[in-house]
Amino acid sequence: MSKTQDFETKLENAKKTLETLMNPEITLQNSVKAYEKGMKELADASKILEDAVIKINEIKNN
């Protein structure tokens, strides 16, 4: 799996987690777990994006 696919997958997972959190019947315990999962997915996606920006800047500077 390429980093782009990883990035897209992380965003899609975060979106699914948001949908879970929007369910009015979700329990507090499950909402906390979903929130933690969603934040991790977004942090991972952010890291992938930061790495891509660094690589692009390296290419531009060479």
N, C-alpha and C positions, 0 to 999 in steps of 0.2 A: 504494500500500500504506500502510495507516495505521500509526501507531506501535504500536498494540496487536498488529497482525499482525506487525510487525517483531519485537516482543518475543517473541511466541509462536514465530515462526520461529527466532529466536536460541536459545531454550530447546530447541526440537526438534532443532536442529543440534547443540547441546551434548550432548543425550541420545544422538544417533546417534554422536557422537564417542566418548562413554563406551563404547558398545557395541563400537566398533572397538577401543578400548584393552583391552577385556576378552577379546578374541580371543587365545588362548594362542599362536597361530602368527604374531602380528604381529612384525615385525622391530623392533629397537631404533630404527633410523632412522625408520621409519614411526610408531612410537609417540611419538617426540619431536615429529614433525610434527603428528600428531593431537592431542597434548597442547597444543601451541601454538595450533592452530586452535580447540580446545575452550575454552581460556582466553580467547581473543579473543572468541568468541561470548558467553561469560558476562560478560566486561567490557562488551561492547556492550549486552547485555540489562540489566545493572546501570545503565548510563548512561541508558538509556531509562526505567527505573523511577525513577531519581533525578529526571529531568526531569519525570516525571509527578507526583511528590511535590511538587516545587517549584511546579508549576502549580496543584495542588490547594490548597497553602498560600496562594498568591496569590489564588485565588478566595475562600477562606475569609476572608482579611483585607480583602477589598473589600466 
